[in-house]
């Protein structure tokens, strides 16, 4: 493969590359049926591919000798894109959700926010909890601490504190992640 791109070398690109390297003239060939045809000269492999109206694709450029396969280039690109999609399907992405709490939150509002917090955690997302102070509430940090303790206790079975409580201007921030 070219160092400048992720596309594999095909057909004449392989020969041009090999012409710059005096020691490498042979390739390990995999024929159109997927069977190994052994080590053959690159020019012979390309001629065989052209006789079948197929392409010679460099599969493993770093091996010695490089591995080339005879197949349709469009089919090869399709198979590669399917592999990438399959790999990405099993990767779980975490999203950072944010919930804002006021220090003087009512019990019903607290329960609604905790239900949302539980949904976010159960779906595998991180949750950033922002406790905002208004007016003179900042003079009573004990209220914020008790609120944080209530939040952590109500989600203790499914979440862990990733980043402990820290101040950011007129608010306190806490980050929870799923267990």
Secondary structure, DSSP 4 states (H G I P E B T S, - for coil): --SS-SSPPBTHHHHHHHHH-SS--EEEEE-TTS-EEEEEEHHHHHHHHHHTT-EEEEEETTSSSPEEEEE-HHHHHHHHHHHHHHHHHTPPPP-EEEEEEETT--HHHHHHHHHHHHHHHHTT-EEEEEEE--GGGGG-HHHHHHHHHHHHHHTTTTEEEEEEEEEETTEEEEEEEE-
